[in-house]
């Protein structure tokens, strides 16, 4: 899979809401995701502190 040289602007935020999403890990021949993530529902029973923080190593 190739790497993009495109510059991406990033805005860091403090998480306030946990949501449940569904993803499909299928990729096309270029290595791009074939499907977008789909939002399912808010998880009012969880706080951001209850979740594992994502990092590129995860």
C-alpha positions as CSV (number, residue, x, y, z in Angstrom):
1,X,0.0,0.0,0.0
2,X,1.4,3.4,-1.0
3,X,1.6,6.5,1.3
4,X,0.0,9.8,0.5
5,X,2.1,13.0,0.4
6,X,-1.1,15.1,0.9
7,X,-1.1,17.4,3.9
8,X,-4.0,16.9,6.3
9,X,-5.1,19.6,8.7
10,X,-5.9,18.1,12.2
11,X,-7.9,19.6,15.0
12,X,-7.5,17.8,18.4
13,X,-10.6,17.8,20.6
14,X,-11.6,16.5,24.0
15,X,-14.0,13.6,23.6
16,X,-17.5,14.2,25.2
17,X,-19.6,11.4,23.7
18,X,-19.1,7.7,23.1
19,X,-20.8,6.3,20.0
20,X,-21.1,2.9,18.5
21,X,-20.0,2.5,14.9
22,X,-19.8,-0.4,12.4
23,X,-16.9,-0.8,10.0
24,X,-16.1,-3.1,7.2
25,X,-12.3,-3.8,6.8
26,X,-12.5,-4.6,3.1
27,X,-10.1,-2.7,1.0
28,X,-9.9,-2.1,-2.8
29,X,-7.0,-2.9,-5.0
30,X,-5.4,0.4,-4.1
31,X,-5.6,-0.3,-0.4
32,X,-8.4,2.2,0.3
33,X,-11.3,1.3,2.5
34,X,-14.2,0.1,0.3
35,X,-17.0,1.2,2.7
36,X,-17.4,4.1,5.1
37,X,-17.9,3.7,8.8
38,X,-21.6,3.6,9.8
39,X,-22.9,5.3,12.9
40,X,-25.2,3.1,15.0
41,X,-26.0,4.9,18.3
42,X,-24.8,7.0,21.1
43,X,-23.6,5.1,24.2
44,X,-24.9,7.1,27.1
45,X,-23.9,4.2,29.4
46,X,-20.2,4.9,28.7
47,X,-18.0,7.9,29.3
48,X,-14.9,8.6,27.2
49,X,-12.9,7.6,30.3
50,X,-14.4,4.1,30.0
51,X,-12.9,3.5,26.5
52,X,-9.4,2.6,25.3
53,X,-7.7,5.5,23.6
54,X,-6.9,4.8,20.0
55,X,-3.3,5.1,18.8
56,X,-1.7,4.0,15.6
57,X,-0.1,1.0,17.3
58,X,-3.6,-0.4,18.3
